[in-house]
Amino acid sequence: MFYVSRGNNGHNSSSSLYNGSQFIEQLNNSFTSAFLESQSMNKIGDDLAETISNELVSVLQKNSPTFLESSFDIKSEVKKHAKSMLKELIKLGLPSVENLVAENVKPPKVDPATYGIIVPVLTSLFNKVETAVGVNVSDEIWNYNLSDVSESEENLSDDFFD
């Protein structure tokens, strides 16, 4: 059993990160709407901030006796729960962000030589973040078919001279 609170915009958030599938689902919905819908970044940011603040308030309300016993060290409790929520937020958003970056740096958008230089750096960076938050995104998304790029470059040069 867990307590559910409602924010001003009608979204639900659960009272505990550890039992909070609604919280995770809401964060996932925010990321989905960011990529699939034409909501403004301000609206998406406001929704995420409200979801996170509702979760923090719920956790604080649930654990208020613990806070009283520990000299009401609210700053450390908020920091601990905010860190957990940020980790969950990164877990949910990282695959979409990594896919978006990978697709936008592949040739022909980026010169193949430049791509060969930046891919190891980007892959390493994303792998470190994946390890830190405990999520795995396949490195296959960074691969591209060289023959497809060569054909499209040939077509572009043929079109240029025609």
C-alpha positions as CSV (number, residue, x, y, z in Angstrom):
1,M,0.0,0.0,0.0
2,F,1.3,3.5,-0.8
3,Y,-0.1,7.0,-0.7
4,V,-0.8,8.8,-3.9
5,S,-0.8,12.6,-4.1
6,R,-2.2,14.8,-6.9
7,G,-0.4,17.8,-8.2
8,N,-1.9,21.0,-9.6
9,N,-2.0,19.6,-13.1
10,G,-3.7,16.4,-12.2
11,H,-0.7,14.1,-12.5
12,N,-0.2,11.3,-9.9
13,S,3.0,10.6,-8.1
14,S,3.6,7.8,-5.7
15,S,4.9,8.1,-2.2
16,S,8.0,6.1,-2.7
17,L,10.6,5.9,-5.4
18,Y,11.1,2.2,-4.6
19,N,7.4,1.3,-4.9
20,G,6.6,4.1,-7.3
21,S,5.8,2.7,-10.7
22,Q,3.4,5.6,-11.2
23,F,6.3,8.0,-10.7
24,I,8.5,6.1,-13.2
25,E,5.6,5.9,-15.6
26,Q,5.0,9.7,-15.3
27,L,8.7,10.4,-16.0
28,N,8.6,8.1,-19.0
29,N,5.5,9.9,-20.3
30,S,7.3,13.2,-20.0
31,F,10.2,11.9,-22.1
32,T,7.8,10.4,-24.6
33,S,5.9,13.7,-25.0
34,A,9.2,15.6,-25.3
35,F,10.1,13.5,-28.4
36,L,6.7,12.7,-29.9
37,E,4.5,15.6,-29.2
38,S,4.8,19.3,-30.0
39,Q,4.7,20.4,-26.4
40,S,7.0,23.4,-25.5
41,M,10.1,22.7,-23.5
42,N,8.8,25.0,-20.8
43,K,5.6,22.8,-20.4
44,I,7.7,19.6,-20.3
45,G,10.1,21.1,-17.8
46,D,7.2,22.3,-15.6
47,D,5.6,18.9,-15.7
48,L,8.9,17.2,-14.8
49,A,9.5,19.7,-12.0
50,E,6.0,19.1,-10.6
51,T,6.4,15.4,-10.8
52,I,9.7,15.5,-8.9
53,S,8.4,18.0,-6.3
54,N,5.3,15.9,-5.7
55,E,7.4,12.8,-5.2
56,L,9.7,14.7,-2.8
57,V,6.7,16.0,-0.7
58,S,5.2,12.5,-0.6
59,V,8.4,10.9,0.6
60,L,8.9,13.6,3.2
61,Q,5.3,13.2,4.4
62,K,5.6,9.4,4.6
63,N,8.9,9.6,6.5
64,S,8.1,12.5,8.8
65,P,8.6,10.4,12.0
66,T,12.0,9.4,10.8
67,F,12.9,13.1,10.2
68,L,11.8,14.0,13.7
69,E,14.0,11.3,15.2
70,S,17.0,12.4,13.2
71,S,16.9,16.1,14.3
72,F,14.8,16.9,11.2
73,D,17.7,17.0,8.8
74,I,15.5,17.8,5.9
75,K,18.3,19.0,3.6
76,S,20.0,15.7,3.6
77,E,16.8,13.8,3.1
78,V,15.7,16.0,0.2
79,K,19.2,15.6,-1.3
80,K,19.1,11.8,-1.0
81,H,15.6,11.5,-2.6
82,A,16.4,14.1,-5.3
83,K,19.5,12.2,-6.2
84,S,17.5,8.9,-6.5
85,M,14.9,10.7,-8.7
86,L,17.5,12.2,-10.9
87,K,19.1,8.8,-11.4
88,E,15.7,7.4,-12.4
89,L,15.1,10.4,-14.7
90,I,18.5,9.8,-16.4
91,K,17.8,6.1,-16.7
92,L,14.6,6.8,-18.6
93,G,15.9,9.5,-20.8
94,L,19.3,8.2,-21.7
95,P,18.3,5.7,-24.4
96,S,16.3,8.4,-26.3
97,V,19.0,11.0,-26.0
98,E,21.7,8.6,-27.0
99,N,19.7,7.4,-30.1
100,L,19.0,11.1,-31.0
101,V,22.7,12.0,-30.8
102,A,23.8,8.9,-32.7
103,E,21.4,9.5,-35.5
104,N,22.4,13.1,-35.8
105,V,26.1,12.6,-36.1
106,K,26.1,9.8,-38.6
107,P,27.2,10.4,-42.2
108,P,26.1,12.1,-44.4
109,K,25.2,14.6,-41.7
110,V,28.8,14.5,-40.5
111,D,31.9,13.9,-42.6
112,P,32.9,10.2,-42.3
113,A,36.4,11.1,-41.1
114,T,35.0,13.4,-38.4
115,Y,32.5,10.7,-37.4
116,G,35.4,8.2,-37.0
117,I,37.0,10.7,-34.5
118,I,33.9,11.6,-32.5
119,V,32.2,8.2,-32.2
120,P,34.7,6.7,-29.8
121,V,34.5,9.7,-27.6
122,L,30.7,9.8,-27.6
123,T,30.4,6.1,-27.1
124,S,32.8,6.2,-24.1
125,L,30.9,9.1,-22.6
126,F,27.5,7.5,-23.0
127,N,28.8,4.1,-21.7
128,K,30.2,5.8,-18.5
129,V,26.8,7.4,-17.9
130,E,25.0,4.1,-18.6
131,T,27.3,2.3,-16.1
132,A,26.7,5.1,-13.4
133,V,22.9,4.8,-13.7
134,G,22.6,1.1,-14.4
135,V,21.1,1.1,-17.9
136,N,22.4,-0.5,-21.0
137,V,22.0,0.9,-24.5
138,S,23.5,-1.1,-27.3
139,D,26.5,0.4,-29.0
140,E,25.1,-0.9,-32.3
141,I,23.2,2.4,-32.7
142,W,26.5,4.1,-33.5
143,N,27.2,1.8,-36.5
144,Y,26.3,2.9,-40.0
145,N,26.6,1.2,-43.4
146,L,29.5,2.8,-45.4
147,S,28.1,1.7,-48.7
148,D,24.8,3.6,-48.1
149,V,26.8,6.8,-47.4
150,S,29.0,6.3,-50.5
151,E,26.0,5.8,-52.7
152,S,24.2,8.9,-51.3
153,E,27.4,11.0,-51.7
154,E,27.8,9.8,-55.3
155,N,24.2,10.8,-56.0
156,L,24.8,14.2,-54.5
157,S,27.9,14.8,-56.6
158,D,26.1,13.6,-59.8
159,D,23.2,15.9,-59.0
160,F,25.6,18.8,-58.5
161,F,27.2,18.5,-61.9
162,D,23.9,17.9,-63.8
